[in-house]
Amino acid sequence: MYHRSNNININAILRGLPDAVATVHGSSEYPGINGSVKFYQTAKGVITLAEIFGLPVSEEKCGNDIFAFHIHSGATCTGNTEDEFADVGTHYNPTDCPHPYHAGDMPPLFSADGMAFLAFLSDRFTADEIIGKTVIIHDKPDDFTTQPSGNAGNKIACGEILGVRR
């Protein structure tokens, strides 16, 4: 049975300001990657909307145009010479669940000629909980099996999640 009171008005929500946002930038190996990830808190969970540009484009017909996408527990997109995003830490996982049930495990980005658009609803976290965390794009798809992080490969882009002033 259809209950109008259980629905959220997605169009109205997306016309408003997000509760949190991350501006994504690529690593030194992938400087052309850029975009944003916006988080909108609703009564049913958080709507996440990602628009990413400049992703690597595979020359192969069945190449890797799928990229793992996660919230990590660290606060900054900094690191060292071996891993320039090392300080992002591990997947955001406040309830100590196995992968792929971490709060920070998100659907993958499917690239179309270097651009990806993704929107989904999740009740695994609130917008307030992830402010001060980071979003990461990896160079491989997540296998949703390998512990602890899905064998997702190298970190190729990062964004720091900031709260939006209202």
Secondary structure, 3 states (H helix, E strand, C coil): CCCHHHCCCHHHHHHCCCCEEEEEEECCCCCCCEEEEEEEECCCCEEEEEEEECCCCCCCCCCCCEECEEEECCCCCCCCCCCCCHHHCCECCCCCCCCCCCCCECCCEECECCEEEEEEEECCCCHHHHCCCEEEEECCCCCCCCCCCCCCCCEEEEEEEEECCC
